[in-house]
Each structure stands twice: as C-alpha cells, then as structure tokens.
Amino acid sequence: MLTIKQITDNTQAVISGLEKKHFKGAREAIDQVLQLNNKRKSTQAVLDKNLAEVNATSKSIGQLMKEGKKEEAEAAKSRVGQLKETNKALQAEMDEAAAQLQQLLYTIPNIPYDEVPEGVGAEDNVVVKMGGMETTLPADAVPHWDLAKKYDLIDFDLGVKITGAGFPVYKGKGAQLQRALINFFLDEARKSGYTEIMPPTVVNADSGYGTGQLPDKEGQMYHCEVDDLYLIPTAEVPVTNIYRDVILEEKQLPIKNCAYTQCFRREAGSYGKDVRGLNRLHEFSKVELVRIDTPEHSRESHKEMLDHVENLLIKLELPYRILRLCGGDMSFTAAICYDFEVYSEAQKRWLEVSSVSNFDTYQANRLKCRYRTAEKKTELCHTLNGSALALPRIVAALLENNQTPEGIRIPKALVPYCGFEIID
C-alpha cells in the first residue's frame, strides 16, 4: 500500500498516478486519507500532552501529601482521574481513525511509474518487442482442444465430471508434457540463481492482504470459509509472504526465489470463445519468480526477469511479443508491468503467458518487509514477481504451432525432459 509519507509529501503526484490507473474517486480517496491522518495525528498530540500531564501530576501527589497539602493532593488525584477517562476516549478515537485509515489505504492501488503509457485497456498497451520463430501449419491445422482429443492428451469432459468446467485432466503424453515443462522452467530458474521454494497452496487472510490480493481480488479467490483460508491464485502470495514482518540485511539482497504450484482462480464472469480449452482455467500449473530487492537495484532486477522469461520462450521456439501495459490495464499492485504473449497460429490470436511486475514499495509496506542498510537505517524493500511460466497457454501454443502431418513435434529443449520427440 502507499505510504503516508508518499501521500503527504507528493499529494498531487499520487492523485495523478491514481488517475493514470483510472482509479475512480482518486482525489476523494486521498483527501479522506489526509483527513484521517490529520485526525489521528491531532488526537495523538492531545493524548501525548494529557499523558505528560498525568505523569507530572501523579508525581506531585506524593510531595503534596508530604507537605500536608491534602486538598491540593486530592484535587491532583481528581485531575489524574479525569485525564485518564479523557485519555481512554482519545485512545479509542485515535485507534478508530488509524483502523479506518488502514482499511482505506488497502483499497487504494499502487501508482504507476512515469514510463507506464496512458490508456484504459488492452488496446492501449504498447508492443515493445516481437520475436520467435515463424510457424507454417498444415492446411487442416486445428486448435489445441481438437489436438488434445485426437491424441488423448487432455480430457476436458472428464474434468467436468470430476470437478467442473475449467479443471481439465491431463493424460499420458499430455501429463508428461506438463511435468516436462515444470521441470524445465524450474531448472532454468535454478541456473539463473533462483532458490526453489515449495510453499503451501492455501494461505491465511494476512498473506492475502500482504501481497494485495485482498481485499481487491477477494471475489476471484476460492475461499475455504470454515478455516478462513484461501486457495492461492499464484505462488507470488505464499513466497512473498515468507518475508512478511522481516528485516533483512542489505547484503542479503537481492533475494531470488522460484516456486512451482498449482494456482486457483474463480475467473468469475469469464465466458465465450476466449475461454475455450486451455485458454482460461480455474486450476492450472505455474512456475513463479519472486525477488526482494533494494530500491536502487530493483529496476535492474526487473530487466533480468524480463530477459529470463524471453529466453524461455526462445528455447521453446514460440513466436512471442512483449507489451508494456498501460495504466488502465495494470494490476492493482504493480508500479510497472510487462506482459509476454505467444501467438497461436491455429486460433490466430495472442495468448498471455506471463506478467512480470515491479511493485516498488507497495507490497513491502503492506508486508512490513524491510532491510537494514550499511548505515543501520531501516528501509522498505522493493518486491517483484513474474510467471516463468504459466503452463496452460504455453501447452496450447506448443500443441497448435508444432502440429505436423506426422504428429506434434516437441521443441529440442524439452525433449530431454519429455523422453520423446513427437506426439503421434
């Protein structure tokens, strides 16, 4: 969440940033933050003054009694009693203002960096790079859901029977391909210096608030109400929360973690052709990269993460493009975000497979994730994360773009992981 210092020191810049993100009621929300903060501070000032008077008056009572000034001592006791009652009310008032302020700050998104383009939605995102191999498909090329059925790789109907729509069952070489991709992505991350984590796939509400999924995405998360736990939408949540309420040493940074998990998203309101097959699922596999860094180095970390994801797509021999997201299409928590998309020749459309974001201090402030500088000063960290990669649309593109009359070709980088060169 935004810090009070950010808001008070650069009020207009914060409002402009929120407007760039198309956050409705930006000025009103910031005005309310300032009002609550002023109320909290003014109440604290009166409370501090009263507490000082209580301490001084309490100390004087004994001396007055020694001097035989009983009436003055009784008056002092009465004054202390009155102040204590007043202070209880002031403390309650201050606590209420602080709680309201905290809840309000939770609902205000991060502000974008200057280089984030203006725009409302996906159509305003900026393509910054395109690459990958050209693909030439047979004249009778078909989409991945038909290929999955033809080669008995994925059973969507069986998933509906067991659970419901959006929970496919991978079979045979389809399951092997999934496992191959997971291992390939994890090995590539390890080679790049990431430490593998195997976290829980359910988290408590504090973890959801820490990374910003709550309260913003509460309706999109699966909630286990009896235990008040949430199924994770991404490994970003449990892995980043490892550093909640932690003070790191500057020499430990950057911290580089990766994790494979299943991910769960309700995707409420998603309908139509764009959700067919593997295009949009409720449960899917993903390998996530998470970094904790200093403010001075986080932009370099972001670039390294972007290079890492691009290199994965090159090794998978997929046509891809990189987009810098506009203010209106960025996530609630991101300060800057790049999306990677792969091209599906059979569907004739781009499929998003990764978002790589720098959150600046936004998540760290919610998490109280800090580091101690060489000068022994405590500062907020920067947090970053990115998919490397999400599997469903990668699998869709691999199946569709590599279909041949003989079968589906496996990219060379994956053959050692799959144990086969072709699906036939």
N, C-alpha and C positions, 0 to 999 in steps of 0.2 A: 504494500500500500504506500501511497505517497506520504512523505514525512511532513510534519507540521512546519519544519523549517523551510522545506521546498515551497510550501503553500504561502507562508507568511513573507518569505524573502522575495519570491517571484510570482506573486499572485496573478498578474495579468498573463505571464508566460504559461502558467499552469492552465488557466482558463482557455487560452488559445490552443494549447495542446489537446485539451479535452474536446474542444470544438472540432479540431482536426480529426479526432477519432469519432466524431459525430455522437458524442455523449450528450443526450438530451438533458437540459437543465443544468449545464456545466456551471454557469455563473451563480445560479441559485444554490447549488450544492456547495460551492466554495464559500459563498457568503455565509451559509449555515455553519460550515466548518469554522470559519473565523469567529462567528458569534459564540459558538460553543466553547471554542478555545479561550476566548476572552472571558467568558463566564467562569470557566474553570480556573483561569489564572487570577481573576479578581477575587473569587471565593477563596482560593488558596492564600492570597495575600492577607485577607481579613482573618482567616484561620491561623496563619502564622503569627499575626500580630496578637491575636487572642491567646494563643498558646504561650507566647512570650510573656504576656501579662499574667497568665495563670502561674507560670513558673516563678516569676518575680514576686507575685502576691503571696503564693504559697510559702516561699522562703521567709517572707516578712512576718508571717503569723507567729512563728515561734519567738522571734525577737520582741514582738509587741506583747506577747504573754509574759516574757521575762521582765519587761519594763512595766508590767502592771496595767497595760493599756488594754483592758479586757474588751471594752466596747469597740475599740478600733480593730482588735483581733477578730471579734465576731463579725464585724462589718466586712473585713477582708475575707473571712470564710464564706460569707454570703455572696460576695462578689465572685469568688472562685466557683461556687456552685452555679451561679447564673451563667458564667462564662462557659463552664463545662456543658451545660444544657444547650447554650447557643452553638458551641462547637460541634456537638452531635448533629444538630440540624445543618450546620455549614458543611460538615464532612459528608453527610448524606446528599446534600445538594451538589457538592463537588464530584462525588462518586457517580451520581446520576448524569452530570454533564460529561464526565470522562467516558462513561459507558455509551452514551448517545454519540459522542464524538467518534469513538472506536467503531461502532456499528455503521456510522455514516461513511467513514473512511474505507471500510470494507466494500462499500458499494460503488466507489469511485475508481475508474480504471487507471492504468498507467498512462503517462503522457508519452507520445512518440518522439523519437529523435528528429532533428531538423531534416535529415535526408529522406525521411519517410514521405512518399509522394501524397499529395492531396487526392482525395477520392472517396467514393461512397461504398463501392462493392468490387467484386472480382474483375469487372470490366475495366476498372481503373488501375489495376496492378500493372507494374512495369516489367517487361521481359528484359532481363539484363544479360542473359546468355542462353545460347542453344548449342547442343552438341549431341554426340552419339552417332550410331551407325544407321545408314538408310536401310530400310527393310522392303523387300519385294515379296509379296504374298501370292499364293496361287489364286487363280480367278475365283475359285469356290471357297475362299477363306471364310471362316465363321468365327463368331465371338467365343470367349472362353467358356461360357456356360454350356455351349454345344460341344466344345472340345472335352470338357470335364466329363460329360455324359458319354461321349464316344469312346474315350479311353478309360472310363471308370476311375476317375481321379478324385472327384468331389461329388458328394450326393447331397444336393440341396433339399430334396424331398424328405430324406431320412432325418436331416436336421430339424425339419418342421415337425416330424413325428415325435422326435425325442424331446425337443425344447420349443421350437417355434421358428418363424422366419428370421433369417439373419444369423443363424447358428449352424453353419454347414459342417458336414462330416467329411474329412479328408481320408482317402483310402489308397492303399497300395503305393504306387509311384507318386501319387498326389501328396500323401503323407510324407514320403521320403523327400520330396522336393521341399516341403515346408521345413523339415528338420535340417536339410542341407543349407537352406538359406539362413536359418537361425545360427547354425554353427559357423557359416561363412562370415556373417555380419559380426558375430562375437570375436572370431579370430582376427578379423581386420581391425576391430576396435582395440584388441589386446596389442596388436603390432604397433598401433598408434599411441600406446602408452596409457590406455584406459584400464582401470581396475574393475573386474567384473563383480557385480553385486547380484544376489538372488533374494529380492525382497518379498514381503507378503503382497498378496494381490487384493487384500482388503485393508482399509485404513480407517482411523477414527476421524471425527469431525475436526479436531485440531489440525490434523495433517491436511485435510481439505481446505481449511482456512489458510494454512501456512503457504500453500502454493497458489491460492487464488481460485481454485475450482468452486469453493464455497465462499459466499452464497451465490456467486454468478451462475454456476452451471449445475445447481442442485437438481433441477428437473431433468437434466441429461444423465445423471449418475444413478446407478442401481443402489438402492438404499436398503440395507438389512435392518428393518425398524426395531426388531426385538433387542438387538445388541447395539443399535445406533452405529453401525459400521457401513462403509461404502465400498463397493467394488471399484477398483481403480480404472480410470479412463486411459491412463498411461503410466509407465514406470517413473516418469518425472515426479509423481506425487510422493511415493514412499522413499525414493532415492534422495530427492532434495531435502526431505524431512529428516534424513539422518543428521543434518546439520542445524536442525531447529534448536534454539537456545544453546548454541555452541559458540565459543570464542576460539577461533583458530589463530595460529601464529602465521605471520606473513610469509615465512619461509616454506610453509606447507602448501602455498598456493602457486599455480592453480591446481585444484583437485579435479581429477578426471575419472569419472565413473561410467560404466555402461551396464545395462541390465536387459535381459530378455524376460518378458512377462506376457501373459495373456492380458488383453485390455477389454474393457466392457463399457459400451455406450448405448444409451437407450435410443438415441437418434430419433427422438420424438418429432413427428411432423415430416419425416423423410419418405417421400413417395415417388413413383414414376419410374421411367426407364433408367434414370441415372443411378438407381439403387439396385438394379438387377444383378444377379450373380454375386461376384466378389466386390462390386463397386462400393457398397456400403453395408457393413455388418454390425451386429450388436456385440459379437465377440470375435477378436482377432489377435494374431501374434505380432509382436513388435519388439525390436531392439532399440533402446533409447540411450542417448548420450547425455550426460549431465556434467556441467562444470561449475565449480565455485572459484571465483577469481577476484583479483583486486580491480578497482575501477580503472586504473592505469593500463591494465593488460587485457581487459575483457573484450575490447574490440578485436584485438589480435586473436584471442581465443575463438571469437565468433567466426573470423575468417578461416581459421584452421578447421573448424567444424564444417563449414561450407565446403572446403576443399575435400574433406574426408567423405562427405556424402556424395559429392560429384564423382570422386574416384570409384566409389562403389558402383554407381550407375555405368561408368565407363567399362568397368570389369564385367558387368552383366550384359554389356553390348546393347544397351537400350537407348533409343532416341529420348532426349530429355531437354527440359528447359528450366531455367531458374528465374523466379519472379520476386521482385521486391514488392511486398504488399503495401497497399495504400492505407491511410489512416483508418478508413471505414471498414476495412476487411481484416484488420489485425485482431488478434485475440485480446481479451480483457487485460491480460497481464503484461503483454510484450511492449518493449520500447522500440524494437525493430524486428522484423521477421522476413525471412526469405522462404518461399515455398519451392519445392522441387516437384516437377510433374514429368511423367513418362507418357509417351504417345502410344496409343492403342491403334494400330493400323486397322484391325478388324472393326472396331467401334467408331473409328475416325474421330477420336476425341482425346483430350489430355486428361490424365488421371493423377491427382495429387498423391505423392508417396512420402513426403517429408516436409515438416516445417522446422526451421532452425531459428531460434529466437534468443535475443539478449533481453533480459528483464531489468537490467540496471540494478538499482537497489530495491525495486518494488517488492519482489518476493522476500528478499533478505530482511526487509523492515517488518514484514508480517511474521517471518520465522524467527526474528532476532538472531540472525546468522551474521556473526561479526568476526573481525580479525584484529589482532594486535600488531601495530606497526613496529618497526625497529625502534621508534621513539617512544614505545609503550603507550601509544594512543589507540583507542578502540574505535574502529570504523566499520560501517556496513559493507558486506561483501557485494559483489555482483553475481547473479546466477544466470546460467544459460542452459538451454537444452535443445535437443533435436532428434528426430527419428532417423535411425540409421540401420535398418529402415523398417517401415510398416509393410507387412507381407502381402495382404490380400491383393492390392492393385499391382504390386510387383509380380505376383504369380499370374494375375490376369494378363499383364503385358508380355510376360515371358511366354505364356502359352500361345497367345494370339500372334505375336510378332515372329515366333520361331516355328510356326506350323509349316510343314512341307508335305508333299505327296507321300513321303515315306513315314512321316510321324512328326513329333515335336522335338526339335533339336535343343540340346542343353548347352548353354554357354560354357566355354572352356574352363572358366574359373570355378564353375560349380561341379564339373564332372568328378573331381576327386571326392567331393562331399556327397554326391548322389550315388556314385557307383555305377552309373550308366550314362551313355551319351545321347540316347534318344528314347523318347516315349513312343512306343508303337503297339 
